[in-house]
Amino acid sequence: MRILLVPVFAVLMTSEIKNAYTYSLLILLIACFTDYLDGKLARKFNAVSKFGLFMDPLADKLLVLATFIIFLRIDILSDIVLPWMVILIFLRDFLVTILRLLMKKYNISMITSNISKFKTSLQMIMIILLLILLIFESILIDNSIFFVLKTFMILLTVFTFYTGIDYYRKNINLLLQKIK
């Protein structure tokens, strides 16, 4: 369901309708809740599928990347979300997805990482904070809030890229052994 919310979210974020950011925040919260609920139910009923294992992180990546790309176009966020950050996040997600596809092709189970789940949670928190900032634009006047958000975004970008390195470190040898 979350993957279907990505275009709805993107259209709302780029629309001129009144309260678009508020509606976007609501869609994002629904996406986060359905992700949580889906994972909890899948584990409870032992209904984890290969399709779900692939699509769940893909939905997260699409939502995060779409949002950060849209944030690049919003003036009030132009000094918080910078192009190099979005490029690094995209590169990480692209390379991890390629690794995941190659491992799937060779029937290798990818070693997942709890820090990547934590990374996704931090990304969603950052997106929520930036949406709240957009909803209540007047709080940006306080430079300390701007500084905290920019610092958090820089740290989040570096951490996101690190989790990609962690995925490769944990999985590349499994793939190379299978290919030989």
C-alpha positions in Angstrom: 0.0 0.0 0.0 2.8 2.4 0.8 4.2 2.3 -2.7 0.8 3.6 -3.9 1.0 6.5 -1.5 4.3 7.8 -3.0 2.7 9.4 -6.1 -0.2 10.8 -4.0 2.3 12.3 -1.6 4.4 13.7 -4.4 1.4 15.3 -6.1 0.3 16.8 -2.9 3.7 18.2 -2.1 4.0 19.9 -5.4 0.4 21.1 -5.6 -0.8 24.6 -5.0 -3.8 23.5 -3.0 -4.3 25.1 0.4 -2.8 23.0 3.3 -1.0 20.8 0.8 1.9 20.3 3.3 -0.5 19.3 6.1 -2.2 16.7 3.8 1.3 15.5 2.7 2.2 15.0 6.4 -1.0 13.1 6.9 -0.2 10.8 4.0 3.4 10.3 5.3 2.1 9.4 8.7 -0.3 6.9 7.1 2.6 5.4 5.1 4.7 5.1 8.3 1.9 3.5 10.2 1.0 1.0 7.4 4.8 0.1 7.2 4.9 -0.6 10.9 1.6 -2.5 10.9 2.5 -4.5 7.8 5.8 -5.6 9.4 4.3 -6.4 12.7 1.5 -8.5 11.2 3.9 -10.3 8.8 6.1 -11.3 11.7 3.2 -12.2 14.0 1.6 -14.5 11.4 4.9 -15.7 9.9 3.7 -14.3 6.5 7.0 -12.7 5.4 7.2 -13.1 1.6 10.1 -12.6 -0.8 8.0 -10.0 -2.6 7.5 -8.1 0.6 11.2 -8.4 1.5 12.0 -6.7 -1.8 9.1 -4.2 -2.0 9.2 -2.9 1.5 12.6 -1.3 1.3 11.9 -0.2 -2.2 8.8 1.7 -1.1 10.9 3.3 1.7 13.5 4.4 -0.8 11.0 5.8 -3.3 9.2 7.8 -0.6 12.4 9.2 0.9 14.0 10.1 -2.5 10.9 11.6 -3.9 10.5 13.7 -0.8 14.1 14.9 -0.7 14.0 15.7 -4.4 10.8 17.8 -3.8 12.4 19.5 -0.8 15.2 20.7 -3.1 12.7 22.8 -5.0 11.3 24.5 -1.8 13.0 27.8 -1.1 12.6 27.7 2.7 14.4 24.3 2.7 17.1 25.2 0.2 19.8 25.7 2.9 18.8 22.5 4.8 18.4 19.9 2.1 21.3 20.3 -0.3 21.8 18.7 -3.7 24.9 16.8 -2.6 22.9 15.2 0.2 20.2 14.0 -2.2 22.8 12.7 -4.6 24.6 10.7 -1.8 21.2 9.2 -0.6 20.3 8.3 -4.1 23.7 6.7 -4.8 23.4 4.7 -1.6 19.9 3.5 -2.4 20.7 2.7 -6.0 23.8 0.7 -5.2 22.1 -1.2 -2.4 19.2 -2.0 -4.7 21.6 -3.3 -7.4 23.3 -5.4 -4.8 19.9 -6.7 -3.6 18.9 -7.6 -7.2 22.2 -9.4 -7.9 21.8 -11.4 -4.7 18.3 -12.3 -5.6 19.4 -13.4 -9.1 21.9 -15.7 -7.5 19.4 -16.9 -4.9 21.4 -15.4 -2.0 19.7 -14.1 1.1 20.9 -10.6 1.8 22.1 -10.0 5.3 20.0 -7.1 6.5 21.1 -4.5 9.0 19.3 -3.1 12.0 21.1 0.2 11.5 19.4 0.5 8.1 16.0 0.1 9.8 17.2 2.8 12.2 18.3 4.9 9.2 14.9 4.7 7.6 13.3 5.8 10.9 15.6 8.7 11.2 14.9 9.7 7.5 11.1 9.6 8.3 11.6 11.7 11.4 13.6 14.3 9.4 10.9 14.4 6.7 8.2 14.8 9.3 10.2 17.6 11.0 10.7 19.4 7.7 7.0 19.1 6.8 6.1 20.6 10.2 8.6 23.4 9.4 6.8 24.0 6.1 3.4 23.9 7.8 4.5 26.4 10.4 7.0 28.5 8.3 7.3 31.3 10.9 9.4 29.0 13.2 12.3 29.2 10.7 12.9 32.7 12.0 14.7 31.1 14.9 18.3 30.4 13.6 18.8 27.7 16.2 16.1 25.5 14.7 17.6 26.0 11.3 21.0 25.1 12.6 19.7 21.9 14.3 17.8 20.8 11.2 20.7 21.4 8.9 23.1 19.6 11.2 20.7 16.7 11.6 20.3 16.5 7.8 24.1 16.5 7.3 24.5 13.7 9.9 21.6 11.8 8.4 23.2 11.9 5.0 26.5 10.7 6.2 24.8 7.9 8.3 22.7 6.9 5.3 25.7 6.6 3.1 27.5 4.6 5.9 24.6 2.1 6.0 25.2 1.5 2.3 28.8 0.7 3.0 27.7 -1.6 5.8 25.4 -3.5 3.4 28.2 -4.0 0.9 30.7 -5.0 3.7 28.2 -7.7 5.0 27.1 -9.0 1.6 29.6 -8.5 -1.2 31.7 -11.6 -0.3 28.6 -13.8 -0.3 27.8 -12.6 -3.8 31.4 -12.9 -5.1 31.7 -16.5 -3.7 28.5 -17.5 -5.6 29.5 -15.9 -8.8 32.9 -17.7 -8.9 
